[in-house]
Amino acid sequence: MKKSVYAKCPVCGSMLEVNTDSGSIIRHFKPKEHKEGEDSLSTALKDLRDRETKLDESFSKGKDTEKNKSDRLEKIFNEKKEKAQKEKDIRPGLREIDLD
């Protein structure tokens, strides 16, 4: 099983994922570039708020999709139910044992 640790590069400041068995670098995460005079904390808070907004939008979109799916499946079920009641063919299908 691969085990890895995360370490900060002392040269470039990026985050590295290092395999503990071989010592090789698995992934290299580049640091975010900050504009001159920009506070990193306020940037992080802004990113967090943006992410929260995206998650809320995604959640409400998924919620609407599930609601629509439920309505659509109920509509299909009712159509098939009405069709079965009109045809009134309640005979079960042939089984393999019936063919012998």
N, C-alpha and C positions, 0 to 999 in steps of 0.2 A: 504494500500500500504506500502510495506516495505521500510523504509529509512535506509540508512547506512552511516557511516562515516569511514574514514580511520585514523588510529592512529599508531604511532610508539611505539613499546614496549620499555620501559626504561630498561628492564633487558637484553633482548637478541638482541635488535635492529631490530627485524623483523617488518613487516608491518601487521597490524591487520584490518580486516573489521568488524566493530561492528554495530549491530542492534540498532538503536536509541530508539525503543519502549521497547525492553526487556533488552537491555544492554548485550546481549549474543554475543559471537564471532562467526561470520559467516565463515570467512576464515582467514587462517594464512599463510602469505607469508614469506618464509624463506629468510634471507638475503644471498646475494652471498658471498661466501668465497673468500677473497683476499689472494694472496700469500704474504709471508713476503717481505717487501720492494717494493711491487708493488703499483703503483699510481692508485687510484680509478678512477681518471678522464681519464687517458689513457686507462684503462680497459673499461670504459663506451664508449669512442669514438670507440674503437675497436669493441665492441659489436654492436654499432650503424652502423658502416661500414659493418659488417657482415650481419646485418639485411637488410640493404639497398641492398646489393648484392643478398641476397635471394629473396627479393621482385622484383628486376629487372629480375632475372631468372624466377621467377614465372609469371611475367607479359609477358615476351617474349614467354614463353611456352604456356600461355593462348591465346596469340595473334596468334601463329602458329596453335593452335587447332581450333580456330574460323575460320581462313583462310581455313584450311583443311575441316572444316565442311561445309563452304560455297561452296567450290569446289565440295565436295561429293554430297551435296543436288542439286546443279546445274546439275551434271552428272545424278543423278537419275531422275530429272525432264525431262531432254532431252531424256532419254531412254523411259520413260512413254509417252512422247509426240510423239516420233517416233512410238511407239507401237500403240497408238491411231490413228495415221494417216494411218498406214498400215491396221488396222482393219476397219476403217471408219464406225464403229457402233456408230452412233450419237443418236440413239433413247434413250429418257429418260427412266429411270426405272419406274416400276409400283408404283403408289401412292395408298394409302388406299382408296381414293375416287373412283379410277378406278375399284376397286374390288366389289363395290356395285352393 
